[in-house]
Amino acid sequence: MEAVLEAVRRDTFGRRPAGRLRREGRIPAVVYGGGSEPQSVAVSPKDLLRILRSESGANTIITMRVEGGEEARVLVKDYQIDPVKHELLHADFFRVAMDRKVKVTVPIVLTGDAKTARTQGGTVDFVTREIEVECLPGDIPEHITIDISEMGLHDVVRVKDLDTGGKWTPLVESDLLIVHVVAPRTAEEPGAEGAAEPEVIKKGKAEKDEK
């Protein structure tokens, strides 16, 4: 996904100017990389939040339009949120060239209802929920989808089993476990009775708070 974000140049720094910017409906930001000097700008937190909350989130390719006609393709590198008010305070962007590969972290999404696992009494164990990949900016996937509909007892999906479509390369171990179906509990184990629905075990890295 691509989006447009308007920006204005910023030549004042420090806590007071930043507070004044926020009262005016903007937040301080920095754009760097791409062989150019870092550039201080200010952007609308509402517009940036709209991008961060989209399907592609922080992996959205943004066309940043700086006052005066300057444009740059950027990705969100980092951002700060007020822990109490949950408002954006600052953002960092880095310039990208559409013909040069970038490294990004992409979420993994499970689809399907695991009918086979349910029939066999197995439990779907979702271990790895995001991985780092390398690709051209235009090929960044919004997410990586794994269909668990036909997964049965002891079935496993590892990084090496993912379909990259030839557009991206995983930057993690090929044997890294993503999801598998584990055996049902024995009669001696507590909670074994009535286990009809396959439960997705909440393991691995916790999901980030909504930005």
C-alpha positions as CSV (number, residue, x, y, z in Angstrom):
1,M,0.0,0.0,0.0
2,E,1.1,3.6,-0.7
3,A,0.0,6.8,1.0
4,V,0.6,10.5,0.9
5,L,1.8,12.5,4.0
6,E,2.2,16.3,3.9
7,A,5.1,17.8,5.9
8,V,6.5,21.2,6.6
9,R,10.1,22.1,7.3
10,R,11.1,22.6,11.0
11,D,14.0,24.8,12.2
12,T,13.2,25.0,15.9
13,F,14.1,22.3,18.4
14,G,13.6,21.5,22.0
15,R,10.7,20.8,24.3
16,R,9.0,24.2,24.0
17,P,8.9,24.3,20.2
18,A,7.8,20.7,20.1
19,G,4.9,21.5,22.5
20,R,3.9,24.5,20.4
21,L,3.9,22.2,17.3
22,R,1.6,19.7,19.0
23,R,-0.8,22.5,20.0
24,E,-0.9,23.5,16.4
25,G,-1.8,20.0,15.3
26,R,1.6,18.7,14.2
27,I,4.4,16.6,15.7
28,P,8.1,16.8,15.2
29,A,9.7,14.3,12.8
30,V,13.0,13.5,11.2
31,V,13.7,12.0,7.7
32,Y,17.0,10.4,7.1
33,G,18.8,7.9,4.9
34,G,19.0,7.6,1.1
35,G,22.4,9.3,1.0
36,S,21.0,12.7,2.0
37,E,21.4,14.7,5.2
38,P,18.8,14.2,7.9
39,Q,15.8,16.6,7.5
40,S,13.7,18.0,10.3
41,V,10.0,18.2,9.5
42,A,6.6,18.4,11.1
43,V,3.6,16.2,10.2
44,S,0.0,15.7,11.2
45,P,-0.3,13.0,13.9
46,K,-3.9,12.2,12.7
47,D,-2.7,11.5,9.1
48,L,0.2,9.5,10.4
49,L,-2.0,7.4,12.7
50,R,-4.4,6.7,9.9
51,I,-1.5,5.2,8.0
52,L,-0.2,3.2,11.0
53,R,-3.6,1.8,11.5
54,S,-4.1,0.7,7.9
55,E,-3.6,-2.9,6.7
56,S,0.1,-2.4,5.9
57,G,0.7,-0.3,9.0
58,A,4.3,0.8,9.5
59,N,5.3,-1.0,6.3
60,T,3.3,1.4,4.2
61,I,5.3,3.2,1.5
62,I,4.6,6.9,2.1
63,T,5.1,9.7,-0.4
64,M,6.1,12.6,1.8
65,R,5.4,15.9,0.3
66,V,7.5,18.7,1.9
67,E,6.4,22.3,1.5
68,G,8.1,23.8,-1.6
69,G,7.5,20.8,-3.8
70,E,10.1,18.4,-2.5
71,E,8.9,14.7,-2.4
72,A,10.5,11.5,-1.0
73,R,9.4,7.9,-0.6
74,V,9.7,6.9,3.0
75,L,8.9,4.2,5.5
76,V,8.2,4.8,9.2
77,K,11.3,3.7,11.1
78,D,10.1,4.5,14.7
79,Y,7.6,6.6,16.6
80,Q,6.8,7.6,20.1
81,I,3.4,7.5,21.8
82,D,2.4,9.2,25.1
83,P,1.9,6.4,27.6
84,V,-1.0,8.2,29.2
85,K,-2.8,10.1,26.4
86,H,-1.9,7.5,23.7
87,E,-1.1,10.3,21.3
88,L,1.8,10.4,18.9
89,L,4.7,12.5,20.1
90,H,7.5,12.1,17.5
91,A,8.3,10.0,14.4
92,D,11.3,8.9,12.4
93,F,11.2,8.1,8.7
94,F,13.8,6.7,6.4
95,R,14.0,7.4,2.7
96,V,13.7,4.4,0.3
97,A,14.5,3.8,-3.3
98,M,12.0,1.6,-5.1
99,D,14.8,-0.3,-6.8
100,R,16.7,-1.1,-3.6
101,K,15.7,-3.8,-1.1
102,V,14.7,-3.0,2.4
103,K,14.4,-5.1,5.6
104,V,11.0,-5.0,7.3
105,T,9.1,-7.0,9.9
106,V,5.9,-8.6,8.6
107,P,3.0,-10.1,10.7
108,I,1.8,-13.7,10.2
109,V,-1.9,-14.3,10.0
110,L,-3.7,-17.7,10.3
111,T,-6.8,-18.4,8.2
112,G,-9.1,-21.4,8.2
113,D,-11.0,-23.3,11.0
114,A,-8.6,-26.2,11.5
115,K,-11.4,-28.8,11.0
116,T,-8.9,-31.7,10.8
117,A,-7.2,-30.6,14.0
118,R,-10.6,-30.4,15.8
119,T,-11.6,-33.8,14.7
120,Q,-8.4,-35.3,16.0
121,G,-8.6,-33.3,19.3
122,G,-5.4,-31.4,18.5
123,T,-4.5,-27.9,19.6
124,V,-3.2,-25.3,17.1
125,D,0.0,-23.8,18.6
126,F,0.8,-20.4,17.0
127,V,4.4,-19.9,17.9
128,T,5.9,-17.2,15.7
129,R,3.7,-14.3,14.8
130,E,6.0,-12.1,12.8
131,I,9.3,-12.5,10.9
132,E,11.8,-10.1,9.3
133,V,12.0,-10.2,5.5
134,E,14.0,-8.5,2.8
135,C,12.4,-7.2,-0.4
136,L,11.9,-4.3,-2.8
137,P,9.7,-1.6,-1.2
138,G,6.9,-2.3,-3.8
139,D,6.9,-6.0,-2.8
140,I,6.4,-5.6,1.0
141,P,3.6,-7.9,2.0
142,E,0.9,-6.5,4.3
143,H,1.0,-9.9,6.1
144,I,2.0,-13.5,5.5
145,T,-1.1,-15.8,5.4
146,I,-1.0,-19.5,6.5
147,D,-4.1,-21.6,5.9
148,I,-4.5,-24.1,8.7
149,S,-7.8,-25.6,7.4
150,E,-6.2,-29.0,6.5
151,M,-3.6,-29.1,9.3
152,G,-3.9,-32.3,11.3
153,L,-2.2,-33.8,14.4
154,H,1.6,-33.2,14.5
155,D,1.5,-31.1,11.3
156,V,4.0,-28.3,11.2
157,V,4.6,-25.1,9.2
158,R,8.1,-23.7,9.3
159,V,9.6,-20.7,7.6
160,K,11.0,-22.9,4.8
161,D,7.4,-23.9,4.0
162,L,6.2,-20.3,3.3
163,D,5.3,-19.3,-0.2
164,T,7.3,-16.1,-0.9
165,G,6.1,-15.8,-4.5
166,G,9.7,-15.0,-5.3
167,K,9.2,-11.4,-4.1
168,W,10.7,-11.5,-0.6
169,T,13.3,-13.4,1.4
170,P,13.0,-14.5,5.0
171,L,15.9,-13.2,7.2
172,V,15.3,-15.9,9.9
173,E,16.3,-19.5,10.2
174,S,14.5,-21.7,7.6
175,D,13.6,-24.2,10.3
176,L,12.0,-21.7,12.6
177,L,8.7,-23.1,13.8
178,I,5.6,-20.9,13.0
179,V,2.6,-23.1,13.8
180,H,1.9,-26.7,14.6
181,V,-0.9,-29.0,15.9
182,V,0.0,-30.6,19.2
183,A,-1.5,-33.8,20.6
184,P,-4.5,-33.7,22.9
185,R,-4.0,-34.1,26.6
186,T,-4.1,-37.5,28.2
187,A,-7.0,-38.5,30.5
188,E,-4.7,-38.0,33.5
189,E,-4.0,-34.4,32.6
190,P,-6.4,-31.8,34.0
191,G,-8.8,-30.2,31.5
192,A,-8.8,-33.1,29.1
193,E,-12.5,-33.7,29.0
194,G,-14.7,-32.0,26.5
195,A,-11.8,-30.5,24.5
196,A,-13.7,-30.2,21.2
197,E,-12.5,-26.9,19.7
198,P,-8.9,-26.4,18.7
199,E,-7.5,-23.6,20.7
200,V,-4.8,-21.3,19.3
201,I,-2.2,-21.1,22.1
202,K,-1.1,-17.6,22.7
203,K,2.7,-18.0,22.6
204,G,5.6,-16.2,21.2
205,K,6.0,-12.4,20.9
206,A,3.1,-10.5,22.3
207,E,1.2,-8.3,19.9
208,K,2.1,-4.6,20.1
209,D,-0.3,-2.2,21.6
210,E,-2.4,-0.4,19.0
211,K,-0.4,2.5,17.8
